[in-house]
Amino acid sequence: MTRVFLSIPALLLLPCGPSAAQQQPVAAAAAGAAIAYADVADLVVASPLVIDATIRSEARIKGAEAAGVPPGQARFYVEADVARLIRGTEAIAARIGWLVDVPLDFRGRAPKLKKARVLAFARPVAGRPGQVQLVTPGAQLAWSPAAEDLARRVAAEVNAPDAPPVVTGVRSAFHVPGSLPGEGETQIFLETREGRPAAISVLRRPGEEPRWSVTLEEIFDENARAPARDTLLWYRLACALPAALPDRATAALEPAQAEQARADYAFVVAQLGPCRGSPAAAPGVSGDAGPG
């Protein structure tokens, strides 16, 4: 095992550094444990390959090859038998290897990885079909039916022709008061990585609960609805929108209109709920983040 590792250029196999949203390793997630949609979506979106495999051998890496491993974690080189690709068309070998950082237990002992069935979130290594590189140091989940189903669902949403755009911020907002007290509509226009249209509408009528919806077209669709929780559109809103409406988004509005736009934006953020964690963590937020 060690000779196999040493024959591979280290720079090709060192795991990439985690993003701000992926600082905690997921390698030791227990089978059957609850997995947040956003955590899996982070990994699937970043991974050309999502691999269902069973680990056949492991070797703990120490010394210079383990440089950068955070305290309380250990780095392993594993080889695993591939059962299937959940995402990706890249040709890979039936048995592949990768590096993974895993948490140590309270006694400082590393988990046993041999024979474990896992989901590996990875990218191919050019010219080495027998090697992959995890997209973050701990981008390996213990396999479970729930974990596989969620990974497959996210992958299908990401690959769909009508997948929602990647939201990067808020461009502008305006509010139009209605003819009756308490009546009005706020429209919030979003910035997207692809430059595709995306906007939120909040409609208020006297005596009714506010209704909000998302439109991914140039023109607002009266039949548009709010996204259900734990869907790709929900994820791209809940995990990307700022907590409060930026001042520049309402700079051109009258003070009263700007205040209402800010209130309606706060309503949407509350309805979306936290990007990670239970919806119950946000008081007053329904489980499906509004109409599904």
C-alpha angles and dihedrals in degrees: 000000000000092000089053091053095047092052091060120084104253095219091061093057108035108114116248118253114265123254120242089266093050105049095123116073117238098193095107098046105143120242109260094019117134111266121200116237090226093054092053092042090054089056099041093049091052096043126084085186130044108182132194105206144150118231112236102177139012136193124187113230119220138168122027093349089062095053112139097025106142120239112275094032137089132206122229136184108217135184118207140183112240115232098177146328113251091185129014142047098220113128110246133171123263088246119038138174135217143163120250134179114217132184120254120231124247089276092054093252123140120234120253107252101177112111092010116138109223145171110234119200105204153138126234122258110233112251094004112091089173093060135063132179121225112235090231128017093258101032094137125105129195105251119250132153089252093050092048093046091051093047091049092048094050092046091052091050092048093048095045115116090233096046111150117255124259107265114221103173149308120300104183145330138203137181129214115197118220128229093260129061110270093017123119149103131244121199120196118193117208134210116233132192092235094045090243120147119264128162141164125221126198115192122192127191127176112267094011135098113256113264121212132185143171125234123196095187134082091252124050112255113221089208094054117121139195115271119257116246117267096029127118094253091050090049093050090052102037094045098042111035117096117248092246134027109267114246091234090061091065100031093114095049131096111255094254092048092046091051092052091047090053091049092050092048090052088051091055093048090051091048092051090053126200119334089228128027135033120323085233087073088074109063114230095014117130119229094248096045093241132317111355 
